Amino acid sequence: MVGGLALAAVLSACSSSHTATPKTGKPPKLFQFVADVRLNGAQNLRGDLTKCVGVGQFADVKPGTRVTVTSENRKVLGVGYIQKGLGTNLYNGALDQCNFRYYVNAVPTRKTWVVSVGKHPTTLKRSYVISTNGLISYSINADLVTPTTTAPHAP
């Protein structure tokens, strides 16, 4: 498994719990960000299946960490905090994956947002958010993380 910090986010219109796009076809004025940030790689984690935190370059990924949503010109649009970290995978008895949950309410719509989980920023495009009906998944800094395992390719 290649390690890294990934995010699965659910963004929904504050006026509707079922769809990210009003029936008029226009994007909503406000979004609610509800997200699970996934951190992979035993070398990046400490804890167990009931609670976990990031270590090393991901030491700032833990409950209480500030999550900031900004516009491309860095205007703050919303702030939330990681609520909890739960281990979600063990490999050879070691914690190999952890999910961190956060919420950011009433985020004004933009063509793009920059979401920073601690010091890990990622750009989200509205068109992508709407095309996936608000279910987002992406990786942060995966190229900087050493894989926890390497398996030979099958012939």
N, C-alpha and C positions, 0 to 999 in steps of 0.2 A: 504494500500500500504506500503510495506517495504521500508524505506528510504535508501539512500546510494548514492555513486558517481558511475555512470556507464559511459561507453564510447562506443559510436558507431563510429567506425573509418572506413574510406574508404582508403585503401592503394592501389595504382596503380603504375604500372611501368611508369617511367618518359618517356619512349619511346612510350607508347601506352596509350590511354585514355579509351580503352575498356576492357582490360584484364590485370591481374596481372602476367600472365605467357606467355613468348614468345612461338611461335609455335614450337620451338625446344624442348620444355618440360623442359628446364633449367630455373631456377628462374632469373628474371632480375637482373642486377648489381645494379640498383638504384630503390628505391621506393619513392613515394611522399605520405606523410601522410596528409590526410584531415580528420579531426575528429570532431565529436560532442560529447562533454562530457556532460552527463546528471547527474544532481544533484537532488536527490529526498528528500522530507520531509520538511514541512513548518518550522520546527525548524532549518533547515540548510540553509534557504534562506532569502533574503531581496530583495524587489523590486516588479515589476509587470510584465505583459505580454510583455511590450516593452523593459525592461532592468532589469537585476537582478544580484546579487552577492551572494557568499556563506558567511555564518557566522559561528561562533563557530570554531569547528575543521576544517571547510572548508572555513575559512575566506580568505585563499590564492587563492581560485578559483573565479577568476573575470577577466574582460578584462585587458590585459596587463601582466597577469601571464605568466612566462616563462615555456615552455614545452621543456624538454630535452629528446632526444632519445640517449641511450648509449648501448654499447655492454655489455655482462655479466660481463666483467672485468672492467666496468665503463669508457671505452673510449668513449668520446662524439662523436656521429655520426651525429647529427643534432640538431638544436635549432629552436623553433618557439615560438609564443606567442598567448594566447587566444585573439581573435579578438573582440568577442561580446558575450553577454549573453542575451538570450531571454526567458522569461517565457513561458512555454508550457502547464501548467495545473493549474487549480484552484480547490480547494476542500473546500466546505462551505465558498466560498468567499475569501479564503486565497491562496496565491501562494504556490504551492505544488511541482512544478517541474520547472527546468531551464536547457536549453541547452547552452553550451559554444562551440564556433567554433574555431579551430586552424588549422594551416598548418605548416608542416615541409617538406622542399624540399630536394631532392637528398640524401636520406638516403641510405647508402650502405647496401646491403643484408647481412643478418646474419641468423643463425639458430634460434636465439632468439634475441629480443630487450627488453630493459627495458625502458618504457615510463613513465616519471615523469611529472605529471601535478601539478606544484607547488611542494608540499612535499608528493604527493600521487603516489608512483611508482607501476607499473604493468608490468609483463612480458608477452610479446607476442611471440608466436612461429610462425616461417615462414610457417611451414606446415599447421597450422590453418588458417593463413592469405590467403594462396593460395587455400586451400580447400573451403573457403567461397567466393572465387573470390574477396577478398579484403574487404568484408563487415564484420567488427568486432564489437562485442558487449560483454562487460564484466563489472563486478562490482568491485569497489574499496571500501574497508572498510565497506561494507554493514552490517556486523555483529556488528559494533560499533554504529549503528544509531538506535534510538528508532522509531518504526513505528508511523506514524502520525494518523492512525486509527486502530482500531481492530474490526473486525466483527465476530460474533459468527458463527461457522460452521453450515451449514444446516444439519438436521438429515438425 
